Amino acid sequence: MGRVRVVTWNVNSVKQRLPRLLPWLDERAPDVVCLQETKLADEAFGKLLGDELAGRGYEVALNGEVQWNGVAILSRVGLDDVVRGIPGGPGFPHQEARAVSATCGGVRVHSVYVPNGREPDSDHYRYKLDWLAALRDTVAAGPGEVMVCGDVNIAPTDADVFDPAAFVGHTHVTPSERAALQGLFDLGLHDVVRERWPGERVFSYWDYRAGMFHQDLGMRIDLVLAGAPVTGRVAAAWVDRKARKGTGPSDHAPVVIDLDTAPDGDIGPVVPPPSVRGKTGKLPQSR
């Protein structure tokens, strides 16, 4: 069906990010956009962005709530069979706005915001594992033409954090979380950014505090996982580091996947390259 650009981006409040989001859509011209942490109820999202997105050719699928969480899919290649949430999934205590899925251009697209987990072995941590198990079941019941896009709040391997020693005792890196993520890989999904750039230092999230971004002390927790038929179409997979710079950014950068053709070329995992390579340090909360 020709070039399709698929993006996932935790915007950390679509209202706060509005001055950056719309120009970014115009600059990068994505066809499918999975947003997380929109932090807006559906009606408020529509009032804020409905006309702007419609004017750019996007249909919108929403699953939002006031102040917290919230996910969306924006599509210019069709938006069919929308499902809000994960059917039968766990809540905390009620189901939160953490997932929405739709069929876009023949691909089943899931925009997900996985629970943080907070502290290992906490109630929220167990909720995170249960939520990931429910996501796995949902994906397993669907087609092979699938993309799971979002903030999974897990670094798949030690290569996906700036310094593994800094994360000992914290969530996002524990064996149980990585095993839950492995459950998605076991379905045949591919981590398309890592497969495109094996061994590269590539992150998608940098804490606002302590100059973490400028030191390139980050994590790769925003993933695009694709079934084999979609993975075979990947022409480029990269992190738009430019969108993390400047005034009022999200603490996450967009992850961009170009299917079939790559209009910007196969430009590597970050744009521009990391400012610092191989640096170590401590987490801000550990100081």
DRENTI-320469 format. One record per residue (C-alpha): x, z, y; residue in three letters; residue number from 1; chain. Coordinates in nm, 2 decimals. Layout:
BEGIN
X:X Z:Z Y:Y res:ALA n:NUM chain:A
...
This chain:
BEGIN
X:0.00 Z:0.00 Y:0.00 res:MET n:1 chain:A
X:0.30 Z:-0.04 Y:0.23 res:GLY n:2 chain:A
X:0.49 Z:0.23 Y:0.42 res:ARG n:3 chain:A
X:0.34 Z:0.57 Y:0.41 res:VAL n:4 chain:A
X:0.51 Z:0.87 Y:0.59 res:ARG n:5 chain:A
X:0.40 Z:1.21 Y:0.46 res:VAL n:6 chain:A
X:0.50 Z:1.52 Y:0.65 res:VAL n:7 chain:A
X:0.47 Z:1.89 Y:0.59 res:THR n:8 chain:A
X:0.51 Z:2.14 Y:0.88 res:TRP n:9 chain:A
X:0.45 Z:2.51 Y:0.92 res:ASN n:10 chain:A
X:0.36 Z:2.50 Y:1.30 res:VAL n:11 chain:A
X:0.33 Z:2.88 Y:1.33 res:ASN n:12 chain:A
X:0.01 Z:2.85 Y:1.55 res:SER n:13 chain:A
X:-0.12 Z:2.50 Y:1.63 res:VAL n:14 chain:A
X:-0.24 Z:2.63 Y:1.97 res:LYS n:15 chain:A
X:0.10 Z:2.75 Y:2.07 res:GLN n:16 chain:A
X:0.26 Z:2.43 Y:1.93 res:ARG n:17 chain:A
X:0.02 Z:2.19 Y:2.10 res:LEU n:18 chain:A
X:0.27 Z:2.08 Y:2.37 res:PRO n:19 chain:A
X:0.51 Z:1.97 Y:2.10 res:ARG n:20 chain:A
X:0.27 Z:1.87 Y:1.82 res:LEU n:21 chain:A
X:0.10 Z:1.57 Y:1.99 res:LEU n:22 chain:A
X:0.42 Z:1.41 Y:2.13 res:PRO n:23 chain:A
X:0.58 Z:1.46 Y:1.79 res:TRP n:24 chain:A
X:0.30 Z:1.28 Y:1.62 res:LEU n:25 chain:A
X:0.34 Z:0.99 Y:1.86 res:ASP n:26 chain:A
X:0.72 Z:0.99 Y:1.81 res:GLU n:27 chain:A
X:0.73 Z:1.00 Y:1.43 res:ARG n:28 chain:A
X:0.40 Z:0.83 Y:1.35 res:ALA n:29 chain:A
X:0.33 Z:1.01 Y:1.02 res:PRO n:30 chain:A
X:0.04 Z:0.88 Y:0.81 res:ASP n:31 chain:A
X:-0.04 Z:1.21 Y:0.63 res:VAL n:32 chain:A
X:0.04 Z:1.54 Y:0.79 res:VAL n:33 chain:A
X:0.01 Z:1.88 Y:0.60 res:CYS n:34 chain:A
X:0.00 Z:2.17 Y:0.85 res:LEU n:35 chain:A
X:0.04 Z:2.54 Y:0.77 res:GLN n:36 chain:A
X:-0.02 Z:2.85 Y:0.97 res:GLU n:37 chain:A
X:-0.26 Z:2.68 Y:1.20 res:THR n:38 chain:A
X:-0.40 Z:3.02 Y:1.29 res:LYS n:39 chain:A
X:-0.73 Z:2.88 Y:1.40 res:LEU n:40 chain:A
X:-1.09 Z:2.88 Y:1.27 res:ALA n:41 chain:A
X:-1.21 Z:2.53 Y:1.18 res:ASP n:42 chain:A
X:-1.45 Z:2.50 Y:1.48 res:GLU n:43 chain:A
X:-1.17 Z:2.61 Y:1.72 res:ALA n:44 chain:A
X:-0.93 Z:2.36 Y:1.57 res:PHE n:45 chain:A
X:-1.18 Z:2.08 Y:1.62 res:GLY n:46 chain:A
X:-1.24 Z:2.17 Y:1.98 res:LYS n:47 chain:A
X:-0.87 Z:2.19 Y:2.05 res:LEU n:48 chain:A
X:-0.75 Z:1.88 Y:1.87 res:LEU n:49 chain:A
X:-1.04 Z:1.68 Y:1.73 res:GLY n:50 chain:A
X:-1.05 Z:1.42 Y:2.00 res:ASP n:51 chain:A
X:-0.68 Z:1.39 Y:2.03 res:GLU n:52 chain:A
X:-0.64 Z:1.34 Y:1.66 res:LEU n:53 chain:A
X:-0.93 Z:1.10 Y:1.63 res:ALA n:54 chain:A
X:-0.78 Z:0.89 Y:1.91 res:GLY n:55 chain:A
X:-0.47 Z:0.86 Y:1.70 res:ARG n:56 chain:A
X:-0.66 Z:0.75 Y:1.40 res:GLY n:57 chain:A
X:-0.65 Z:1.07 Y:1.20 res:TYR n:58 chain:A
X:-0.93 Z:1.21 Y:0.98 res:GLU n:59 chain:A
X:-0.89 Z:1.59 Y:0.94 res:VAL n:60 chain:A
X:-0.95 Z:1.83 Y:0.65 res:ALA n:61 chain:A
X:-0.94 Z:2.20 Y:0.75 res:LEU n:62 chain:A
X:-0.93 Z:2.54 Y:0.59 res:ASN n:63 chain:A
X:-0.87 Z:2.78 Y:0.87 res:GLY n:64 chain:A
X:-0.94 Z:3.14 Y:0.98 res:GLU n:65 chain:A
X:-0.91 Z:3.33 Y:1.30 res:VAL n:66 chain:A
X:-0.56 Z:3.44 Y:1.39 res:GLN n:67 chain:A
X:-0.40 Z:3.42 Y:1.05 res:TRP n:68 chain:A
X:-0.30 Z:3.16 Y:0.79 res:ASN n:69 chain:A
X:-0.48 Z:2.83 Y:0.81 res:GLY n:70 chain:A
X:-0.40 Z:2.49 Y:0.66 res:VAL n:71 chain:A
X:-0.49 Z:2.13 Y:0.74 res:ALA n:72 chain:A
X:-0.44 Z:1.77 Y:0.63 res:ILE n:73 chain:A
X:-0.44 Z:1.49 Y:0.89 res:LEU n:74 chain:A
X:-0.46 Z:1.14 Y:0.74 res:SER n:75 chain:A
X:-0.47 Z:0.78 Y:0.86 res:ARG n:76 chain:A
X:-0.48 Z:0.64 Y:0.50 res:VAL n:77 chain:A
X:-0.81 Z:0.79 Y:0.39 res:GLY n:78 chain:A
X:-0.94 Z:1.14 Y:0.33 res:LEU n:79 chain:A
X:-1.16 Z:1.18 Y:0.02 res:ASP n:80 chain:A
X:-1.28 Z:1.46 Y:-0.21 res:ASP n:81 chain:A
X:-1.17 Z:1.74 Y:0.02 res:VAL n:82 chain:A
X:-1.14 Z:2.08 Y:-0.15 res:VAL n:83 chain:A
X:-1.09 Z:2.40 Y:0.06 res:ARG n:84 chain:A
X:-0.89 Z:2.67 Y:-0.11 res:GLY n:85 chain:A
X:-0.80 Z:2.70 Y:-0.48 res:ILE n:86 chain:A
X:-1.11 Z:2.72 Y:-0.70 res:PRO n:87 chain:A
X:-1.11 Z:3.05 Y:-0.88 res:GLY n:88 chain:A
X:-0.79 Z:3.16 Y:-0.71 res:GLY n:89 chain:A
X:-0.71 Z:3.52 Y:-0.62 res:PRO n:90 chain:A
X:-0.77 Z:3.69 Y:-0.28 res:GLY n:91 chain:A
X:-0.62 Z:3.97 Y:-0.09 res:PHE n:92 chain:A
X:-0.88 Z:4.10 Y:-0.13 res:PRO n:93 chain:A
X:-1.08 Z:3.79 Y:-0.03 res:HIS n:94 chain:A
X:-0.96 Z:3.43 Y:-0.06 res:GLN n:95 chain:A
X:-0.75 Z:3.35 Y:0.24 res:GLU n:96 chain:A
X:-0.72 Z:3.01 Y:0.41 res:ALA n:97 chain:A
X:-0.40 Z:2.90 Y:0.23 res:ARG n:98 chain:A
X:-0.48 Z:2.57 Y:0.06 res:ALA n:99 chain:A
X:-0.67 Z:2.24 Y:0.13 res:VAL n:100 chain:A
X:-0.65 Z:1.93 Y:-0.08 res:SER n:101 chain:A
X:-0.77 Z:1.57 Y:-0.04 res:ALA n:102 chain:A
X:-0.70 Z:1.22 Y:-0.18 res:THR n:103 chain:A
X:-0.51 Z:1.02 Y:0.08 res:CYS n:104 chain:A
X:-0.43 Z:0.66 Y:0.00 res:GLY n:105 chain:A
X:-0.47 Z:0.71 Y:-0.37 res:GLY n:106 chain:A
X:-0.25 Z:1.03 Y:-0.38 res:VAL n:107 chain:A
X:-0.39 Z:1.38 Y:-0.43 res:ARG n:108 chain:A
X:-0.23 Z:1.58 Y:-0.15 res:VAL n:109 chain:A
X:-0.23 Z:1.96 Y:-0.14 res:HIS n:110 chain:A
X:-0.13 Z:2.14 Y:0.19 res:SER n:111 chain:A
X:-0.04 Z:2.49 Y:0.08 res:VAL n:112 chain:A
X:0.08 Z:2.81 Y:0.26 res:TYR n:113 chain:A
X:0.19 Z:3.04 Y:-0.03 res:VAL n:114 chain:A
X:0.16 Z:3.42 Y:0.03 res:PRO n:115 chain:A
X:0.48 Z:3.58 Y:0.16 res:ASN n:116 chain:A
X:0.50 Z:3.85 Y:-0.10 res:GLY n:117 chain:A
X:0.63 Z:4.10 Y:0.16 res:ARG n:118 chain:A
X:0.83 Z:4.34 Y:-0.07 res:GLU n:119 chain:A
X:0.92 Z:4.28 Y:-0.44 res:PRO n:120 chain:A
X:0.68 Z:4.44 Y:-0.68 res:ASP n:121 chain:A
X:0.43 Z:4.52 Y:-0.40 res:SER n:122 chain:A
X:0.06 Z:4.44 Y:-0.43 res:ASP n:123 chain:A
X:0.11 Z:4.13 Y:-0.21 res:HIS n:124 chain:A
X:0.40 Z:4.02 Y:-0.43 res:TYR n:125 chain:A
X:0.18 Z:4.03 Y:-0.73 res:ARG n:126 chain:A
X:-0.09 Z:3.84 Y:-0.54 res:TYR n:127 chain:A
X:0.17 Z:3.58 Y:-0.46 res:LYS n:128 chain:A
X:0.25 Z:3.53 Y:-0.82 res:LEU n:129 chain:A
X:-0.12 Z:3.51 Y:-0.92 res:ASP n:130 chain:A
X:-0.18 Z:3.26 Y:-0.63 res:TRP n:131 chain:A
X:0.10 Z:3.04 Y:-0.76 res:LEU n:132 chain:A
X:-0.04 Z:3.05 Y:-1.11 res:ALA n:133 chain:A
X:-0.38 Z:2.94 Y:-0.98 res:ALA n:134 chain:A
X:-0.21 Z:2.66 Y:-0.78 res:LEU n:135 chain:A
X:-0.04 Z:2.55 Y:-1.10 res:ARG n:136 chain:A
X:-0.37 Z:2.53 Y:-1.29 res:ASP n:137 chain:A
X:-0.53 Z:2.33 Y:-1.01 res:THR n:138 chain:A
X:-0.25 Z:2.08 Y:-1.00 res:VAL n:139 chain:A
X:-0.24 Z:2.06 Y:-1.38 res:ALA n:140 chain:A
X:-0.61 Z:1.96 Y:-1.38 res:ALA n:141 chain:A
X:-0.55 Z:1.68 Y:-1.13 res:GLY n:142 chain:A
X:-0.40 Z:1.33 Y:-1.13 res:PRO n:143 chain:A
X:-0.03 Z:1.25 Y:-1.18 res:GLY n:144 chain:A
X:-0.04 Z:1.08 Y:-0.84 res:GLU n:145 chain:A
X:0.01 Z:1.41 Y:-0.65 res:VAL n:146 chain:A
X:0.20 Z:1.57 Y:-0.37 res:MET n:147 chain:A
X:0.22 Z:1.95 Y:-0.31 res:VAL n:148 chain:A
X:0.33 Z:2.00 Y:0.04 res:CYS n:149 chain:A
X:0.39 Z:2.32 Y:0.23 res:GLY n:150 chain:A
X:0.55 Z:2.65 Y:0.30 res:ASP n:151 chain:A
X:0.60 Z:2.79 Y:-0.05 res:VAL n:152 chain:A
X:0.79 Z:3.10 Y:0.07 res:ASN n:153 chain:A
X:1.04 Z:3.06 Y:-0.21 res:ILE n:154 chain:A
X:1.39 Z:2.92 Y:-0.20 res:ALA n:155 chain:A
X:1.42 Z:2.73 Y:-0.53 res:PRO n:156 chain:A
X:1.78 Z:2.81 Y:-0.58 res:THR n:157 chain:A
X:2.07 Z:3.00 Y:-0.42 res:ASP n:158 chain:A
X:2.18 Z:2.67 Y:-0.27 res:ALA n:159 chain:A
X:1.86 Z:2.69 Y:-0.06 res:ASP n:160 chain:A
X:1.96 Z:3.00 Y:0.14 res:VAL n:161 chain:A
X:2.26 Z:3.03 Y:0.38 res:PHE n:162 chain:A
X:2.41 Z:3.33 Y:0.19 res:ASP n:163 chain:A
X:2.26 Z:3.45 Y:-0.14 res:PRO n:164 chain:A
X:2.42 Z:3.80 Y:-0.09 res:ALA n:165 chain:A
X:2.21 Z:3.84 Y:0.23 res:ALA n:166 chain:A
X:1.89 Z:3.81 Y:0.04 res:PHE n:167 chain:A
X:1.95 Z:4.06 Y:-0.24 res:VAL n:168 chain:A
X:1.65 Z:4.29 Y:-0.26 res:GLY n:169 chain:A
X:1.43 Z:4.06 Y:-0.06 res:HIS n:170 chain:A
X:1.14 Z:3.84 Y:-0.15 res:THR n:171 chain:A
X:1.17 Z:3.45 Y:-0.16 res:HIS n:172 chain:A
X:1.46 Z:3.46 Y:-0.41 res:VAL n:173 chain:A
X:1.36 Z:3.69 Y:-0.70 res:THR n:174 chain:A
X:1.35 Z:3.56 Y:-1.06 res:PRO n:175 chain:A
X:0.97 Z:3.61 Y:-1.09 res:SER n:176 chain:A
X:0.90 Z:3.40 Y:-0.78 res:GLU n:177 chain:A
X:1.14 Z:3.12 Y:-0.89 res:ARG n:178 chain:A
X:0.98 Z:3.13 Y:-1.23 res:ALA n:179 chain:A
X:0.64 Z:3.08 Y:-1.07 res:ALA n:180 chain:A
X:0.77 Z:2.78 Y:-0.88 res:LEU n:181 chain:A
X:0.92 Z:2.65 Y:-1.20 res:GLN n:182 chain:A
X:0.57 Z:2.64 Y:-1.34 res:GLY n:183 chain:A
X:0.50 Z:2.35 Y:-1.10 res:LEU n:184 chain:A
X:0.82 Z:2.17 Y:-1.19 res:PHE n:185 chain:A
X:0.72 Z:2.21 Y:-1.56 res:ASP n:186 chain:A
X:0.41 Z:2.00 Y:-1.48 res:LEU n:187 chain:A
X:0.65 Z:1.71 Y:-1.40 res:GLY n:188 chain:A
X:0.67 Z:1.76 Y:-1.02 res:LEU n:189 chain:A
X:0.99 Z:1.67 Y:-0.84 res:HIS n:190 chain:A
X:1.15 Z:1.84 Y:-0.55 res:ASP n:191 chain:A
X:1.20 Z:1.52 Y:-0.36 res:VAL n:192 chain:A
X:1.43 Z:1.65 Y:-0.08 res:VAL n:193 chain:A
X:1.67 Z:1.82 Y:-0.32 res:ARG n:194 chain:A
X:1.67 Z:1.53 Y:-0.56 res:GLU n:195 chain:A
X:1.75 Z:1.30 Y:-0.27 res:ARG n:196 chain:A
X:2.03 Z:1.52 Y:-0.14 res:TRP n:197 chain:A
X:2.18 Z:1.72 Y:-0.43 res:PRO n:198 chain:A
X:2.45 Z:1.96 Y:-0.32 res:GLY n:199 chain:A
X:2.37 Z:1.92 Y:0.05 res:GLU n:200 chain:A
X:2.32 Z:2.22 Y:0.29 res:ARG n:201 chain:A
X:1.97 Z:2.16 Y:0.40 res:VAL n:202 chain:A
X:1.72 Z:2.41 Y:0.55 res:PHE n:203 chain:A
X:1.37 Z:2.40 Y:0.69 res:SER n:204 chain:A
X:1.33 Z:2.75 Y:0.83 res:TYR n:205 chain:A
X:1.54 Z:2.96 Y:1.06 res:TRP n:206 chain:A
X:1.44 Z:3.30 Y:1.19 res:ASP n:207 chain:A
X:1.38 Z:3.32 Y:1.56 res:TYR n:208 chain:A
X:1.60 Z:3.62 Y:1.59 res:ARG n:209 chain:A
X:1.98 Z:3.66 Y:1.64 res:ALA n:210 chain:A
X:2.05 Z:3.29 Y:1.70 res:GLY n:211 chain:A
X:1.99 Z:3.20 Y:1.34 res:MET n:212 chain:A
X:1.91 Z:2.84 Y:1.41 res:PHE n:213 chain:A
X:2.21 Z:2.77 Y:1.63 res:HIS n:214 chain:A
X:2.43 Z:2.92 Y:1.36 res:GLN n:215 chain:A
X:2.24 Z:2.72 Y:1.09 res:ASP n:216 chain:A
X:2.16 Z:3.04 Y:0.90 res:LEU n:217 chain:A
X:1.84 Z:2.92 Y:0.74 res:GLY n:218 chain:A
X:1.64 Z:2.87 Y:0.42 res:MET n:219 chain:A
X:1.47 Z:2.58 Y:0.25 res:ARG n:220 chain:A
X:1.12 Z:2.71 Y:0.18 res:ILE n:221 chain:A
X:0.91 Z:2.41 Y:0.30 res:ASP n:222 chain:A
X:0.89 Z:2.18 Y:0.00 res:LEU n:223 chain:A
X:0.74 Z:1.85 Y:-0.10 res:VAL n:224 chain:A
X:0.68 Z:1.84 Y:-0.47 res:LEU n:225 chain:A
X:0.56 Z:1.50 Y:-0.61 res:ALA n:226 chain:A
X:0.45 Z:1.37 Y:-0.94 res:GLY n:227 chain:A
X:0.66 Z:1.10 Y:-1.10 res:ALA n:228 chain:A
X:0.46 Z:0.80 Y:-0.98 res:PRO n:229 chain:A
X:0.49 Z:0.92 Y:-0.62 res:VAL n:230 chain:A
X:0.86 Z:1.02 Y:-0.66 res:THR n:231 chain:A
X:0.94 Z:0.67 Y:-0.77 res:GLY n:232 chain:A
X:0.81 Z:0.55 Y:-0.43 res:ARG n:233 chain:A
X:1.04 Z:0.78 Y:-0.22 res:VAL n:234 chain:A
X:1.25 Z:0.58 Y:0.02 res:ALA n:235 chain:A
X:1.37 Z:0.86 Y:0.24 res:ALA n:236 chain:A
X:1.34 Z:1.24 Y:0.24 res:ALA n:237 chain:A
X:1.46 Z:1.44 Y:0.54 res:TRP n:238 chain:A
X:1.41 Z:1.74 Y:0.77 res:VAL n:239 chain:A
X:1.34 Z:1.67 Y:1.13 res:ASP n:240 chain:A
X:1.58 Z:1.93 Y:1.28 res:ARG n:241 chain:A
X:1.52 Z:1.80 Y:1.63 res:LYS n:242 chain:A
X:1.17 Z:1.94 Y:1.62 res:ALA n:243 chain:A
X:1.32 Z:2.29 Y:1.58 res:ARG n:244 chain:A
X:1.52 Z:2.26 Y:1.90 res:LYS n:245 chain:A
X:1.42 Z:2.30 Y:2.26 res:GLY n:246 chain:A
X:1.15 Z:2.50 Y:2.42 res:THR n:247 chain:A
X:0.87 Z:2.67 Y:2.22 res:GLY n:248 chain:A
X:0.95 Z:2.54 Y:1.87 res:PRO n:249 chain:A
X:0.80 Z:2.66 Y:1.54 res:SER n:250 chain:A
X:1.05 Z:2.86 Y:1.33 res:ASP n:251 chain:A
X:1.00 Z:2.58 Y:1.07 res:HIS n:252 chain:A
X:1.10 Z:2.22 Y:1.10 res:ALA n:253 chain:A
X:0.89 Z:1.93 Y:0.96 res:PRO n:254 chain:A
X:0.99 Z:1.78 Y:0.63 res:VAL n:255 chain:A
X:0.94 Z:1.41 Y:0.63 res:VAL n:256 chain:A
X:0.89 Z:1.19 Y:0.32 res:ILE n:257 chain:A
X:0.89 Z:0.81 Y:0.36 res:ASP n:258 chain:A
X:0.72 Z:0.62 Y:0.07 res:LEU n:259 chain:A
X:0.79 Z:0.26 Y:-0.01 res:ASP n:260 chain:A
X:1.00 Z:0.19 Y:0.31 res:THR n:261 chain:A
X:1.19 Z:0.41 Y:0.55 res:ALA n:262 chain:A
X:1.14 Z:0.30 Y:0.91 res:PRO n:263 chain:A
X:1.43 Z:0.52 Y:1.03 res:ASP n:264 chain:A
X:1.65 Z:0.44 Y:0.74 res:GLY n:265 chain:A
X:1.77 Z:0.68 Y:0.47 res:ASP n:266 chain:A
X:1.90 Z:0.91 Y:0.73 res:ILE n:267 chain:A
X:1.99 Z:1.22 Y:0.54 res:GLY n:268 chain:A
X:1.85 Z:1.57 Y:0.51 res:PRO n:269 chain:A
X:1.86 Z:1.67 Y:0.88 res:VAL n:270 chain:A
X:1.84 Z:1.50 Y:1.21 res:VAL n:271 chain:A
X:2.09 Z:1.55 Y:1.36 res:PRO n:272 chain:A
X:2.34 Z:1.70 Y:1.12 res:PRO n:273 chain:A
X:2.39 Z:2.07 Y:1.10 res:PRO n:274 chain:A
X:2.58 Z:2.22 Y:1.38 res:SER n:275 chain:A
X:2.77 Z:2.46 Y:1.16 res:VAL n:276 chain:A
X:2.84 Z:2.42 Y:0.79 res:ARG n:277 chain:A
X:2.92 Z:2.69 Y:0.53 res:GLY n:278 chain:A
X:2.88 Z:2.99 Y:0.76 res:LYS n:279 chain:A
X:2.77 Z:3.33 Y:0.61 res:THR n:280 chain:A
X:2.61 Z:3.63 Y:0.77 res:GLY n:281 chain:A
X:2.34 Z:3.90 Y:0.74 res:LYS n:282 chain:A
X:1.96 Z:3.88 Y:0.78 res:LEU n:283 chain:A
X:1.84 Z:4.01 Y:1.12 res:PRO n:284 chain:A
X:1.64 Z:4.28 Y:0.96 res:GLN n:285 chain:A
X:1.95 Z:4.40 Y:0.77 res:SER n:286 chain:A
X:2.15 Z:4.46 Y:1.09 res:ARG n:287 chain:A
